[in-house]
Amino acid sequence: MRNRMTFANVVGILLENSNKTYPQHLLIRNLFSECLDDTLPASEILDGERIEYSRWCTGARPVTIAIINSYEPDNWDTMEADFNDKILPNLLNPINARTQMEKLITDCTDTIGQAVADELLSYTDDAEFYTMTVRYTILNNHHNGNLYSPDLSDTLLSSRVPSHTKEFVGRKAELKDAYTKLSTSTPLFITGIPGIGKSEFAKTFAEKYRRKYTNIIFLHYTGSLKKCVAGMEFDTDNSQMDEEALFQAHYDVLKTLHSDSLIILDNFNVLPKDDGWMKEFLKNDFQLMVTTRCRITSFETLEIKELEKEKELTDLFYRHCPSAKSEPDTVKQIIEVLHAHTLTVCLAALAINASGIEPEELLQELNTCGLNADISEEVELYKDEEFDQALLIEHLRKLLQFNHLNNTEQDILRNLSLLPVSGVRKRSVRNWLQLKNLNDVNHMIGYGFVTEDTENKTISLHPLIQQIALLETMPSVTNCITLLHTLHGICLVHGLDIRRPEEVLSTLVNINERIIVDAPEDYLLLLQDEFPYFEKYGVTDALTDLDIVNIT
């Protein structure tokens, strides 16, 4: 039987019966005034401290041993005085609070034992009763065998959750459902068609429940789960570690994580059996959320469907384009034409807002959208009666209208289509493309062409937009020569002892997979210096699939 006699439940009763003007952080600081300064104004309480207090109150983490040591063995009179002078005066209904606390103790008799229950209930003075009850719970939390994860906030230098969109609407029931399912079953696969908002859902979930977890780690799947783990960056990494050594070191850390930590694996668009290492990854104790286009039958799933048209999607449209509120009928028709698809609805709103065209003009263009017979799916991962990949691609083409971009903007998109979907730092893009400024990049962010992650200071293309950009801009050695020359220069200084340059390595791999080789001589010059560069960082398989014969 689960022991409900925890600090989280005890402090929960105090908070439930306290004055509404008595915040959680002040209750905690009053409770542990021996260690925490309870005279500080609310404006001086750091976000990290608030998060830590919240985790104590939700049971995600135990009260730190340093606080316990400051009260043990005979300093509990200080806490009793704090109850009398600071906490009890802030209880709106002290009688009800005591009644609830006594009921909690009685209900837990089978797990804490009759002797402990009788001892706690024997204290007639309220301050003494609460002090001894708190003492029991915080000591028991450390002695009951619960496992807690190490806090990686100071050691993990990458894999932070990307910034979530402020325009996110709806999904309240799904967010709650996801939390419940993760609490009882892991992994949880978030499924749905491309562009419906699975990744944004995962990022919003992480923001909403961040105080519930000691760590939240965000991994972008790139075709190999082991490579995702190896590509993480810890402060203990060094340039002498090859990919296998990095993987082992990083995985040893991940294996120490427990259910108070969450890993989000984004864009895992293969079946679990198709990644040979997923089976091993699932043996761990941490919670795991996976976003995927695949239909999953062997694990717990939560399908993300289209938002409700009349309210949620319309609200989403207006958040991106407030001026369209004056034409609700046209907006409704645009949403219908776009089959209530989240990404295309957002891009439609952004197109109107950024370009200044009238909603009626955009509607007319969408209605005349014809399918391109050359479009075909490489792999159909997820499809139902409401979804047509080819039509989606054509709508996106119409909304993006690459031919309306100036030459610089088209060139930027062409190069961005070669970068990893996990993103590259904004300043790196400026340096690699030798841009005078980022005005054109920022302009395309406003249109929705480019996604900016302000949390990690990176930019990227949505996978669907990247697919279209590759088709429309046809990146080749000749028209991406500035990017290639810059990266070539980086390869030439591979002897410098710097921290592992993951974004450069990932970009080079992508270029080798996607670029059109229309100038073999220039491309081979890059390749000959890529080999020692990859070798320097132990990426031994990066060039094994290249068909050098056909290139030459």
C-alpha positions, 0 to 999 in steps of 0.5 A: 500500500502506498504511504500517503503520509508525505510532506507533499500531502501535509503541506497541501493541507496547510495550503488548502486551509491558508489565507489566499494572500499567503503564497506557497513560497512564503509558507515554505520559507516560514516553515524552514526559517532556520535555513531560508530567509523568510524576510525577503520580499517576493520580488527577490525570490529567484525562479529557481528557488520557487521551482525547488519549493514547488517540487517539495510541495508536489512530492517531485523532490524531497526536502533537501538533507541540508535543511533536515540536518539544520533541525536534527537532532534537537532544533525543532523548537524553532519550527514549532515557534514558527508555526505559532508565530507565522503559519497558524495565524495565516490559517483561515480554518485551523480546526478544519486543517487539524481535522484533515491532518488527523484523518490523513494520519488515521488513514495511513495507520496501516503503512506508518504503524499504530505506534507512530499514528498514536504518537502523532495524534497525542500532541494536543498543542497545534504547533507541536502537532504540526511540527512533529507531523512535518518532522516525520514526513520529511525524515520518512521521505528520505528513509522510505526507499524512494528514488530521486534523480540528480539535478542536471541543470548545471551539468547538461549544456544542451537538450533543453526544451525549446521555447513554446509558442505563446499562441498555443490554444486548446488541448487542455484535456489532452495535456491533463490526460498526458500527465495522467498517462505518464504517471502510470505508464511510460513511454507515452507516444503522442501521435497524429498527422504531420503539422497537427501540433505534436511537437508544440504540444510536447513543448507546452506540456513541458512548460506546464508541468516543468515544476513537477520534474527534476529534469526535462530533456528534449531530444530531436530524433535524427534517425538513430537514438544512440546518436541522439544520446551521443549528441547531447552535451555535458560539461564533462565532455572533451574533444578526445572522446569519440562518439562511442565514448560520448554515448556511454558517458551520456547514457550512464547519466541518463540511467541514473534518472527516475520517474521524477525526470522526463525525456521528450523524444521529438519526431520519432517517425519510425516504429519502435522496432525499427530503431534497434536501441529503443528496446534498451532505452525503454528499460529505464526508470525515467518518464518518456514522451515520444512524438511520432507520425506513426500509428503505434499499437504496442504502447500507450498513445495519445492522438492529437487531432485537429482543433475545434474549428468554430472556436479554437482554430478561429482563436488561433487564427486571430492570435496570429492575425488580429486584423482578420477579426473583421472578416469572420466568414472569410476566416471560416472559409479559409479554415475549411479549405485548409481542412482545419490543419493546424500548421497551414491555418497558422501560416495562412494567418501569418501570410495575411498579417505580414503581407497585408493582403486581404483574407479574401485574396488568400481564400481565392488563391487557395481555392484555385490551388491545383495538385502538382502531379510530381508530388509523391510521398516517400513514406506514408506514415500516418493517413486517415480519411481527413488527411491528404499529404499531397493536398497539404503540400500544395496548400503549404506551397501556395501559402509559402510562395517562395517565388515572392521572396527576394533573392537573398531570402530564397538563398537563406531558405535554400541553405536552411533546408540543409540544416538539422531540424533541431536548429542551428544557433542564429549567430552561426547561420549569420556567420556561415552565410556571411550575412551583413545582418539578420533582417531577412531572417527575421522577416521570414520568421514573421511570415512563419517560414523560419522557426525561432527557438528563443530559449536556445537561440536557434533557428530551424525549419519545420520538417514539412517546410523543410521538405518543400524548401528542398523541392522549391529551392534545389540546394546544390554545391553551386548555389550553396557555395558560401555555406560550403566554403565556410564549413570547409574552413571549419574542417581545415582547423580540425586540429584545434582542441575545442568542445565537440561542435555538434551543430557543424557535424550535424549540418555536414551530415545533412549536406552530404545526404541532401545536396545536389552535386553539380560541381563535383570538383568543389564538393570533393575538396570539401569531402577530403577535409571532412574525413579527418574532421569527422575522425577527429570527433570519432564520428566514424560512420558519417561518410560510409554511405557516400557514393564517391564513384558517382560523385566523381 
